[in-house]
Amino acid sequence: MNASKNLITLSSVQINIDGATIHQDQLGRFCLNDLHQASGGERKNQPQYFLENKQTQELVQALIDTGIPVSPVEVVRGGLNQGTYAVKQIVYAYAMWISPSFNLKVINTFDALITQRPQLPQSFSEALQLAADQARKIEEDKPKVDYYEKIVVRDTLLNATQVAQKIGLSAIALNKLLDSLKVYSHGVKRARVFQQWFIDKGFGELKQTDLGYSQPMFTTKGEAWVIQKLVSEGVIS
């Protein structure tokens, strides 16, 4: 099964629940803070408390284990888009955690948008026109696809400093925590390299710098694992 199915299905439409707009990040994940406001904004229902829940952490790990191509949950600190962003499965779990009635409202809203389909052609000429339109759209989008494959995909690898900045830590502090979690191997002097298990799980890769040194780089899956671990350890919330 394709783990990315429906991940960004709704990224081109605006989602509103009880007057609150549910924003998305560039990867199509939904803002839990907006959902919190839509539910009534009670303090006890803030996303941070939901993320501390053991069942939530198990769900995040289960999603990571499926090979989902983005981090199931990401906390953005500072800037115009600060907030907690999560994939649809986490959104549904968060809504249910708040209340069954709010969960039903969220599911109905999302399903109504997801199930919207373009009208099927009613004649041969309409079918030809649809095929021509789709071919033209593919040709127009080709430069965007090429750019994504060459630039964006490459940029999804993060170094320790970039991961640390996302969760409000210094690279030194994060590396110490990762040492305690046995992420790094100490078999190589004067360099940080991942343990083989970390690489085998798809959490990280070793890339060579321009100076010929090996640099450990985290995948989005690895970033999600790190965040989930630090949340479960109570280091971040």
VOROKE-538074 format. One line per field, with one value per residue: residue number from 1; residue in three letters; x, y, z of N, C-alpha, C, O in turn. Coordinates in steps of 0.02 Angstrom, whole numbers, always signed. Layout:
BEGIN
nr <- c(NUM, ...)
rest <- c(ALA, ...)
neast <- c(X, ...)
nnorth <- c(Y, ...)
nup <- c(Z, ...)
caeast <- c(X, ...)
canorth <- c(Y, ...)
caup <- c(Z, ...)
ceast <- c(X, ...)
cnorth <- c(Y, ...)
cup <- c(Z, ...)
oeast <- c(X, ...)
onorth <- c(Y, ...)
oup <- c(Z, ...)
***
This chain:
BEGIN
nr <- c(1, 2, 3, 4, 5, 6, 7, 8, 9, 10, 11, 12, 13, 14, 15, 16, 17, 18, 19, 20, 21, 22, 23, 24, 25, 26, 27, 28, 29, 30, 31, 32, 33, 34, 35, 36, 37, 38, 39, 40, 41, 42, 43, 44, 45, 46, 47, 48, 49, 50, 51, 52, 53, 54, 55, 56, 57, 58, 59, 60, 61, 62, 63, 64, 65, 66, 67, 68, 69, 70, 71, 72, 73, 74, 75, 76, 77, 78, 79, 80, 81, 82, 83, 84, 85, 86, 87, 88, 89, 90, 91, 92, 93, 94, 95, 96, 97, 98, 99, 100, 101, 102, 103, 104, 105, 106, 107, 108, 109, 110, 111, 112, 113, 114, 115, 116, 117, 118, 119, 120, 121, 122, 123, 124, 125, 126, 127, 128, 129, 130, 131, 132, 133, 134, 135, 136, 137, 138, 139, 140, 141, 142, 143, 144, 145, 146, 147, 148, 149, 150, 151, 152, 153, 154, 155, 156, 157, 158, 159, 160, 161, 162, 163, 164, 165, 166, 167, 168, 169, 170, 171, 172, 173, 174, 175, 176, 177, 178, 179, 180, 181, 182, 183, 184, 185, 186, 187, 188, 189, 190, 191, 192, 193, 194, 195, 196, 197, 198, 199, 200, 201, 202, 203, 204, 205, 206, 207, 208, 209, 210, 211, 212, 213, 214, 215, 216, 217, 218, 219, 220, 221, 222, 223, 224, 225, 226, 227, 228, 229, 230, 231, 232, 233, 234, 235, 236, 237)
rest <- c(MET, ASN, ALA, SER, LYS, ASN, LEU, ILE, THR, LEU, SER, SER, VAL, GLN, ILE, ASN, ILE, ASP, GLY, ALA, THR, ILE, HIS, GLN, ASP, GLN, LEU, GLY, ARG, PHE, CYS, LEU, ASN, ASP, LEU, HIS, GLN, ALA, SER, GLY, GLY, GLU, ARG, LYS, ASN, GLN, PRO, GLN, TYR, PHE, LEU, GLU, ASN, LYS, GLN, THR, GLN, GLU, LEU, VAL, GLN, ALA, LEU, ILE, ASP, THR, GLY, ILE, PRO, VAL, SER, PRO, VAL, GLU, VAL, VAL, ARG, GLY, GLY, LEU, ASN, GLN, GLY, THR, TYR, ALA, VAL, LYS, GLN, ILE, VAL, TYR, ALA, TYR, ALA, MET, TRP, ILE, SER, PRO, SER, PHE, ASN, LEU, LYS, VAL, ILE, ASN, THR, PHE, ASP, ALA, LEU, ILE, THR, GLN, ARG, PRO, GLN, LEU, PRO, GLN, SER, PHE, SER, GLU, ALA, LEU, GLN, LEU, ALA, ALA, ASP, GLN, ALA, ARG, LYS, ILE, GLU, GLU, ASP, LYS, PRO, LYS, VAL, ASP, TYR, TYR, GLU, LYS, ILE, VAL, VAL, ARG, ASP, THR, LEU, LEU, ASN, ALA, THR, GLN, VAL, ALA, GLN, LYS, ILE, GLY, LEU, SER, ALA, ILE, ALA, LEU, ASN, LYS, LEU, LEU, ASP, SER, LEU, LYS, VAL, TYR, SER, HIS, GLY, VAL, LYS, ARG, ALA, ARG, VAL, PHE, GLN, GLN, TRP, PHE, ILE, ASP, LYS, GLY, PHE, GLY, GLU, LEU, LYS, GLN, THR, ASP, LEU, GLY, TYR, SER, GLN, PRO, MET, PHE, THR, THR, LYS, GLY, GLU, ALA, TRP, VAL, ILE, GLN, LYS, LEU, VAL, SER, GLU, GLY, VAL, ILE, SER)
neast <- c(+42, +26, +105, +97, -25, -164, -100, -74, -193, -288, -225, -248, -367, -473, -500, -629, -691, -822, -806, -670, -518, -424, -261, -127, +38, +182, +197, +75, +23, -87, -137, -138, -163, -256, -364, -385, -434, -551, -621, -661, -564, -522, -412, -369, -372, -265, -143, -15, -37, -105, -4, +80, +19, +20, -38, -46, +90, +123, +45, +107, +232, +192, +148, +269, +336, +270, +332, +300, +317, +342, +372, +259, +215, +253, +328, +326, +420, +410, +404, +291, +215, +207, +169, +87, +96, +15, -12, -157, -206, -164, -233, -367, -359, -328, -443, -536, -486, -516, -660, -796, -899, -839, -742, -821, -870, -753, -711, -820, -810, -683, -700, -801, -734, -628, -696, -745, -758, -702, -817, -864, -825, -956, -968, -886, -812, -796, -717, -601, -563, -538, -429, -336, -324, -270, -148, -86, -78, +10, +126, +146, +172, +290, +419, +408, +403, +528, +608, +573, +619, +756, +796, +709, +686, +816, +843, +773, +848, +920, +1039, +1111, +1106, +1001, +891, +892, +864, +730, +665, +698, +823, +1003, +1131, +1233, +1173, +1072, +1149, +1212, +1102, +1066, +1177, +1157, +1048, +1105, +1124, +1233, +1389, +1538, +1650, +1724, +1847, +1848, +1740, +1566, +1463, +1323, +1249, +1236, +1108, +1025, +1038, +993, +858, +814, +824, +930, +1069, +1237, +1330, +1451, +1552, +1607, +1738, +1775, +1740, +1638, +1468, +1334, +1166, +996, +848, +676, +600, +688, +700, +570, +572, +668, +605, +490, +549, +611, +501, +435, +528, +515, +590, +559, +404)
nnorth <- c(-60, +112, +223, +359, +395, +502, +594, +728, +763, +862, +983, +1085, +1146, +1246, +1218, +1224, +1224, +1247, +1387, +1405, +1411, +1279, +1267, +1214, +1143, +1150, +1018, +965, +931, +951, +1088, +1067, +1158, +1245, +1158, +1139, +1264, +1262, +1166, +1228, +1277, +1242, +1235, +1111, +1033, +1060, +1037, +995, +919, +812, +755, +707, +596, +420, +330, +410, +429, +298, +282, +375, +313, +195, +243, +292, +171, +117, +173, +299, +445, +572, +663, +613, +703, +871, +1002, +1172, +1304, +1474, +1611, +1645, +1533, +1454, +1316, +1156, +1027, +895, +732, +663, +548, +568, +685, +639, +555, +649, +728, +634, +612, +732, +738, +625, +683, +794, +729, +661, +770, +821, +712, +702, +826, +819, +704, +746, +838, +763, +668, +739, +745, +772, +801, +666, +639, +654, +622, +568, +671, +757, +675, +669, +803, +812, +726, +796, +913, +860, +811, +931, +991, +905, +928, +1063, +1052, +984, +1052, +1090, +966, +914, +1006, +979, +846, +864, +964, +987, +856, +819, +910, +863, +791, +813, +894, +876, +1000, +1066, +985, +1001, +1138, +1142, +1090, +1169, +1154, +1153, +1100, +1032, +992, +909, +809, +751, +693, +602, +522, +459, +384, +292, +315, +358, +292, +247, +201, +266, +385, +559, +594, +593, +459, +363, +227, +62, +6, +116, +169, +60, +58, +162, +287, +375, +438, +429, +558, +626, +767, +920, +928, +800, +733, +623, +650, +638, +625, +660, +575, +615, +522, +481, +601, +611, +500, +538, +651, +591, +505, +596, +666, +562, +540, +652, +763, +860, +946)
nup <- c(+0, -37, +62, +59, +10, -3, +74, +40, -15, +8, -7, -96, -69, +37, +206, +321, +484, +586, +569, +586, +501, +437, +425, +315, +302, +190, +156, +161, +283, +426, +532, +700, +798, +742, +732, +867, +904, +829, +897, +1010, +1092, +1223, +1363, +1412, +1302, +1220, +1089, +1137, +1252, +1200, +1120, +1217, +1260, +1283, +1191, +1079, +1049, +1017, +902, +817, +804, +742, +619, +570, +555, +446, +341, +300, +201, +256, +408, +533, +630, +661, +749, +733, +780, +811, +690, +551, +525, +639, +745, +774, +662, +576, +501, +414, +482, +613, +640, +642, +755, +853, +852, +897, +1024, +1083, +1078, +1041, +963, +904, +832, +737, +667, +610, +530, +440, +377, +315, +235, +148, +70, +16, -61, -166, -338, -507, -641, -746, -920, -1041, -1173, -1326, -1383, -1274, -1195, -1273, -1264, -1126, -1115, -1192, -1115, -997, -1044, -1081, -955, -889, -963, -932, -796, -790, -778, -643, -578, -612, -545, -413, -398, -417, -327, -210, -154, -125, -26, +81, +168, +326, +431, +598, +661, +595, +626, +764, +778, +742, +851, +954, +1017, +1045, +929, +993, +1114, +1064, +1001, +1111, +1173, +1074, +1075, +1198, +1164, +1085, +949, +876, +817, +901, +845, +753, +754, +795, +718, +682, +657, +601, +693, +625, +631, +634, +508, +431, +461, +389, +443, +433, +333, +272, +210, +99, +127, +44, +78, +94, +209, +311, +338, +449, +402, +428, +380, +335, +398, +497, +568, +619, +703, +798, +856, +910, +1004, +1091, +1138, +1206, +1304, +1377, +1352, +1258, +1219)
caeast <- c(+0, +64, +97, +86, -91, -207, -60, -83, -252, -328, -182, -268, -431, -475, -540, -657, -731, -853, -779, -597, -483, -372, -206, -82, +106, +200, +194, +5, +1, -138, -119, -178, -183, -318, -415, -398, -478, -616, -655, -682, -504, -511, -341, -355, -370, -210, -106, +43, -60, -121, +59, +111, -19, +57, -68, -26, +159, +122, +18, +159, +282, +162, +149, +339, +353, +242, +374, +269, +372, +354, +363, +188, +202, +310, +315, +362, +426, +427, +385, +220, +180, +220, +114, +97, +66, +11, -45, -229, -220, -155, -289, -426, -347, -332, -513, -569, -460, -554, -728, -825, -939, -792, -711, -868, -873, -691, -713, -869, -783, -629, -726, -839, -687, -590, -737, -763, -725, -722, -870, -840, -847, -1019, -966, -819, -777, -777, -662, -541, -543, -510, -362, -292, -312, -225, -81, -58, -62, +71, +182, +157, +197, +353, +475, +399, +421, +601, +637, +562, +663, +827, +811, +671, +698, +883, +843, +737, +897, +937, +1093, +1090, +1090, +935, +842, +892, +830, +658, +637, +720, +884, +1065, +1156, +1273, +1126, +1039, +1197, +1221, +1043, +1069, +1228, +1126, +1002, +1148, +1115, +1298, +1441, +1600, +1705, +1762, +1872, +1843, +1684, +1503, +1431, +1266, +1250, +1209, +1035, +991, +1038, +952, +787, +798, +822, +984, +1117, +1302, +1347, +1519, +1555, +1654, +1806, +1788, +1720, +1572, +1421, +1271, +1108, +934, +791, +615, +580, +732, +681, +509, +591, +702, +555, +448, +589, +622, +436, +422, +576, +498, +639, +520, +332)
canorth <- c(+0, +173, +258, +430, +406, +550, +636, +799, +766, +922, +1041, +1138, +1173, +1275, +1178, +1264, +1188, +1295, +1454, +1406, +1385, +1231, +1279, +1158, +1162, +1136, +947, +944, +914, +997, +1122, +1045, +1218, +1269, +1111, +1153, +1322, +1241, +1125, +1270, +1307, +1229, +1225, +1040, +1000, +1085, +984, +970, +866, +754, +724, +674, +535, +360, +302, +454, +413, +233, +293, +408, +263, +148, +277, +293, +103, +102, +204, +362, +485, +633, +656, +616, +763, +918, +1064, +1230, +1355, +1540, +1625, +1654, +1468, +1413, +1273, +1084, +1002, +822, +699, +654, +497, +600, +732, +602, +532, +708, +747, +584, +624, +789, +713, +589, +727, +834, +681, +650, +832, +825, +660, +721, +883, +795, +658, +784, +869, +711, +632, +781, +720, +807, +767, +623, +659, +624, +606, +554, +735, +781, +633, +693, +868, +799, +697, +851, +957, +826, +810, +998, +1002, +866, +964, +1124, +1036, +948, +1088, +1088, +899, +909, +1046, +942, +788, +885, +1010, +978, +790, +821, +952, +831, +766, +865, +880, +879, +1070, +1082, +949, +1032, +1203, +1131, +1071, +1217, +1133, +1164, +1038, +997, +960, +854, +755, +716, +651, +548, +476, +419, +338, +246, +328, +366, +242, +276, +164, +311, +441, +628, +601, +562, +417, +328, +155, +29, -5, +179, +174, +6, +76, +219, +348, +420, +421, +462, +593, +653, +839, +942, +917, +729, +704, +593, +689, +603, +665, +628, +575, +638, +467, +485, +661, +594, +454, +578, +692, +546, +482, +651, +679, +508, +548, +713, +815, +912, +935)
caup <- c(+0, -41, +126, +49, -19, +32, +119, +23, -57, +20, -3, -143, -50, +104, +252, +375, +532, +633, +560, +593, +443, +455, +379, +301, +285, +121, +146, +164, +351, +451, +593, +757, +836, +711, +753, +937, +905, +802, +947, +1066, +1121, +1294, +1379, +1422, +1236, +1180, +1055, +1174, +1297, +1157, +1098, +1274, +1272, +1262, +1131, +1024, +1032, +984, +835, +778, +788, +694, +554, +548, +535, +380, +289, +278, +174, +294, +480, +549, +670, +665, +786, +705, +832, +785, +622, +536, +520, +697, +765, +769, +600, +578, +445, +424, +533, +679, +647, +664, +823, +896, +857, +940, +1091, +1110, +1092, +984, +920, +864, +786, +683, +628, +571, +478, +389, +338, +272, +184, +99, +24, -18, -109, -223, -399, -568, -679, -800, -987, -1062, -1244, -1352, -1393, -1208, -1173, -1309, -1235, -1061, -1126, -1215, -1057, -951, -1076, -1075, -884, -875, -994, -893, -730, -795, -745, -570, -556, -618, -491, -350, -396, -413, -272, -148, -125, -97, +34, +136, +216, +374, +478, +668, +677, +568, +667, +831, +774, +737, +916, +1004, +1052, +1008, +899, +1044, +1160, +1028, +990, +1175, +1182, +1025, +1101, +1251, +1130, +1046, +878, +845, +829, +926, +815, +709, +794, +770, +670, +703, +606, +629, +702, +565, +639, +618, +434, +404, +470, +346, +483, +417, +281, +278, +149, +99, +117, -8, +102, +97, +273, +314, +379, +459, +381, +448, +334, +369, +442, +555, +606, +656, +757, +849, +891, +950, +1060, +1139, +1170, +1253, +1360, +1413, +1337, +1225, +1224)
ceast <- c(+44, +52, +82, +17, -132, -167, -70, -144, -288, -288, -204, -336, -427, -523, -564, -701, -756, -820, -704, -566, -426, -316, -164, -12, +121, +199, +123, -19, -43, -118, -166, -201, -248, -376, -434, -445, -548, -656, -681, -625, -493, -438, -324, -348, -313, -169, -49, +23, -77, -57, +95, +77, +18, +29, -51, +45, +164, +96, +71, +212, +256, +162, +220, +358, +324, +284, +344, +324, +385, +346, +288, +169, +264, +287, +358, +361, +449, +406, +310, +181, +193, +157, +134, +60, +69, -26, -118, -245, -214, -211, -351, -419, -353, -404, -551, -549, -498, -625, -753, -863, -894, -757, -756, -871, -811, -691, -761, -844, -730, -655, -764, -793, -648, -631, -761, -724, -746, -773, -840, -865, -909, -1020, -894, -779, -754, -718, -597, -516, -510, -439, -313, -274, -262, -154, -47, -37, +3, +132, +198, +190, +266, +411, +470, +421, +497, +635, +631, +612, +736, +843, +776, +685, +767, +883, +804, +784, +919, +997, +1069, +1071, +1020, +880, +835, +855, +755, +626, +664, +780, +945, +1088, +1196, +1227, +1092, +1087, +1211, +1162, +1044, +1123, +1198, +1076, +1038, +1135, +1182, +1345, +1503, +1661, +1749, +1782, +1862, +1788, +1623, +1475, +1375, +1283, +1216, +1134, +996, +985, +991, +877, +766, +795, +876, +1029, +1182, +1319, +1417, +1517, +1605, +1726, +1823, +1770, +1650, +1528, +1356, +1212, +1045, +883, +730, +590, +623, +717, +620, +526, +623, +651, +512, +485, +597, +558, +422, +468, +562, +547, +606, +447, +297)
cnorth <- c(+62, +215, +331, +446, +452, +597, +709, +809, +832, +987, +1098, +1168, +1202, +1236, +1223, +1219, +1238, +1364, +1459, +1375, +1339, +1238, +1216, +1185, +1139, +1061, +920, +923, +970, +1025, +1102, +1104, +1247, +1223, +1123, +1213, +1304, +1201, +1165, +1302, +1296, +1211, +1151, +1003, +1025, +1028, +954, +914, +803, +718, +688, +607, +474, +331, +345, +437, +346, +239, +325, +357, +213, +178, +279, +224, +84, +131, +267, +412, +552, +618, +662, +679, +807, +981, +1119, +1285, +1421, +1549, +1630, +1589, +1424, +1374, +1200, +1058, +926, +795, +683, +603, +525, +650, +696, +579, +591, +729, +699, +593, +682, +768, +675, +634, +770, +790, +670, +711, +838, +774, +679, +778, +860, +750, +694, +816, +818, +678, +675, +758, +761, +766, +727, +647, +620, +606, +595, +619, +765, +741, +654, +759, +859, +772, +751, +897, +925, +823, +878, +1014, +966, +902, +1028, +1110, +1004, +986, +1087, +1020, +890, +947, +1009, +885, +808, +924, +991, +911, +788, +858, +921, +799, +825, +846, +891, +951, +1088, +1048, +983, +1098, +1195, +1118, +1115, +1196, +1155, +1097, +998, +959, +900, +796, +716, +669, +591, +498, +430, +369, +289, +253, +331, +308, +278, +240, +207, +372, +507, +637, +567, +522, +379, +255, +123, +19, +57, +188, +122, +21, +135, +285, +399, +394, +457, +493, +622, +728, +856, +931, +843, +696, +673, +634, +651, +649, +625, +630, +602, +585, +468, +544, +645, +547, +492, +618, +648, +521, +536, +671, +626, +512, +611, +770, +874, +896, +972)
cup <- c(+0, +22, +118, +21, +26, +78, +105, -21, -51, +16, -48, -124, +21, +147, +309, +419, +584, +630, +566, +531, +466, +404, +370, +288, +213, +105, +153, +232, +379, +520, +651, +800, +809, +731, +826, +944, +881, +853, +1006, +1104, +1195, +1308, +1384, +1356, +1192, +1150, +1097, +1222, +1258, +1137, +1154, +1289, +1245, +1198, +1070, +1001, +997, +912, +791, +757, +736, +624, +526, +521, +467, +323, +261, +258, +210, +368, +497, +588, +669, +701, +758, +758, +801, +713, +613, +537, +581, +717, +760, +708, +599, +517, +464, +479, +603, +692, +673, +737, +873, +906, +903, +1013, +1124, +1127, +1031, +936, +876, +813, +725, +638, +583, +514, +422, +346, +290, +216, +130, +48, -17, -74, -166, -284, -458, -606, -736, -867, -1009, -1136, -1265, -1360, -1326, -1181, -1207, -1280, -1167, -1067, -1148, -1157, -1009, -978, -1070, -1003, -865, -902, -955, -826, -731, -764, -669, -542, -558, -561, -425, -344, -386, -350, -207, -115, -92, -30, +92, +186, +260, +415, +549, +688, +655, +608, +735, +830, +773, +805, +972, +1045, +1012, +979, +950, +1092, +1127, +1019, +1054, +1188, +1136, +1044, +1154, +1223, +1084, +971, +842, +863, +854, +898, +770, +750, +757, +717, +699, +645, +640, +642, +641, +570, +619, +543, +404, +410, +426, +382, +464, +361, +296, +210, +155, +85, +62, +12, +111, +163, +268, +360, +387, +443, +398, +392, +371, +417, +506, +599, +649, +714, +814, +890, +937, +1012, +1113, +1174, +1223, +1314, +1401, +1402, +1303, +1232, +1168)
oeast <- c(+95, -4, +57, +1, -134, -197, -75, -147, -317, -313, -182, -360, -382, -580, -523, -743, -717, -807, -676, -584, -386, -323, -166, -3, +77, +199, +112, -76, -38, -87, -225, -252, -290, -432, -493, -491, -598, -718, -718, -635, -459, -407, -270, -320, -314, -163, -36, +61, -65, -55, +136, +104, +44, +66, -42, +58, +205, +120, +79, +233, +293, +175, +231, +393, +350, +273, +360, +372, +434, +318, +257, +113, +320, +235, +420, +308, +501, +392, +271, +120, +189, +101, +190, -1, +119, -65, -137, -292, -253, -233, -383, -467, -380, -425, -594, -589, -511, -648, -734, -860, -909, -744, -733, -875, -817, -675, -744, -855, -730, -635, -760, -810, -637, -604, -795, -662, -803, -773, -796, -920, -914, -1069, -847, -719, -700, -673, -544, -456, -461, -394, -256, -217, -218, -105, +13, +15, +44, +184, +257, +230, +299, +450, +521, +453, +526, +684, +678, +643, +774, +898, +808, +696, +775, +920, +802, +763, +935, +1005, +1012, +1025, +983, +828, +780, +817, +719, +567, +655, +787, +940, +1067, +1192, +1240, +1085, +1067, +1220, +1171, +1026, +1116, +1211, +1063, +1006, +1135, +1187, +1341, +1520, +1717, +1803, +1740, +1867, +1792, +1628, +1465, +1377, +1324, +1173, +1099, +941, +934, +953, +838, +708, +766, +870, +1027, +1183, +1322, +1439, +1485, +1640, +1771, +1878, +1785, +1609, +1548, +1325, +1209, +1041, +874, +732, +562, +598, +719, +617, +497, +608, +654, +499, +456, +590, +559, +401, +450, +593, +545, +622, +428, +236)
onorth <- c(+63, +239, +363, +504, +442, +636, +749, +856, +857, +1040, +1155, +1212, +1184, +1223, +1255, +1182, +1266, +1395, +1512, +1320, +1358, +1216, +1170, +1242, +1113, +1042, +859, +900, +1027, +991, +1117, +1100, +1271, +1247, +1117, +1211, +1327, +1202, +1140, +1348, +1335, +1175, +1130, +948, +1012, +975, +894, +867, +747, +656, +644, +567, +476, +309, +318, +433, +337, +205, +306, +356, +193, +143, +269, +219, +39, +115, +288, +420, +585, +567, +711, +704, +782, +1010, +1114, +1309, +1424, +1500, +1621, +1589, +1363, +1396, +1184, +1065, +896, +830, +688, +613, +509, +657, +720, +582, +583, +746, +720, +583, +681, +779, +691, +624, +781, +811, +670, +704, +857, +790, +672, +778, +878, +757, +675, +821, +827, +662, +650, +753, +785, +705, +751, +674, +560, +577, +610, +621, +794, +768, +655, +769, +892, +792, +752, +919, +959, +832, +882, +1045, +993, +906, +1045, +1150, +998, +957, +1084, +1016, +863, +923, +1006, +876, +773, +918, +980, +908, +760, +840, +949, +781, +879, +787, +913, +960, +1121, +1078, +992, +1113, +1237, +1132, +1099, +1217, +1173, +1044, +936, +901, +847, +738, +655, +613, +535, +438, +370, +317, +250, +203, +309, +281, +332, +247, +186, +407, +510, +683, +518, +549, +364, +224, +154, +22, +52, +212, +137, -1, +155, +334, +458, +334, +510, +458, +640, +751, +812, +926, +826, +636, +694, +652, +632, +706, +566, +682, +612, +600, +456, +539, +664, +554, +480, +618, +666, +517, +523, +691, +642, +489, +622, +820, +932, +840, +969)
oup <- c(+35, +33, +164, +10, +87, +116, +151, -60, -100, +34, -38, -160, +60, +127, +342, +394, +621, +681, +553, +510, +508, +347, +412, +267, +180, +46, +151, +239, +360, +560, +650, +833, +847, +744, +845, +985, +908, +852, +1048, +1144, +1228, +1268, +1362, +1355, +1131, +1181, +1092, +1232, +1282, +1137, +1142, +1328, +1189, +1154, +1015, +941, +952, +867, +733, +699, +691, +575, +466, +471, +434, +265, +206, +295, +195, +387, +477, +581, +674, +686, +758, +777, +769, +677, +659, +550, +575, +707, +743, +704, +620, +485, +522, +518, +648, +749, +719, +775, +927, +962, +942, +1058, +1184, +1183, +974, +875, +817, +756, +668, +576, +524, +457, +364, +285, +231, +158, +71, -11, -77, -127, -212, -281, -461, -605, -771, -871, -996, -1159, -1228, -1344, -1321, -1148, -1175, -1272, -1151, -1030, -1125, -1151, -982, -941, -1057, -991, -829, -869, -947, -801, -679, -726, -635, -490, -511, -533, -385, -292, -352, -323, -156, -54, -38, +16, +146, +241, +236, +433, +560, +728, +692, +621, +761, +877, +801, +815, +1031, +1103, +954, +1002, +950, +1108, +1157, +1030, +1052, +1212, +1155, +1032, +1155, +1254, +1049, +934, +784, +918, +831, +923, +750, +777, +695, +676, +736, +590, +699, +608, +610, +520, +592, +517, +358, +368, +427, +358, +476, +345, +328, +160, +210, +38, +37, -30, +133, +172, +228, +416, +337, +468, +385, +359, +432, +470, +561, +661, +707, +769, +873, +952, +994, +1066, +1173, +1232, +1279, +1369, +1452, +1438, +1318, +1248, +1163)
***
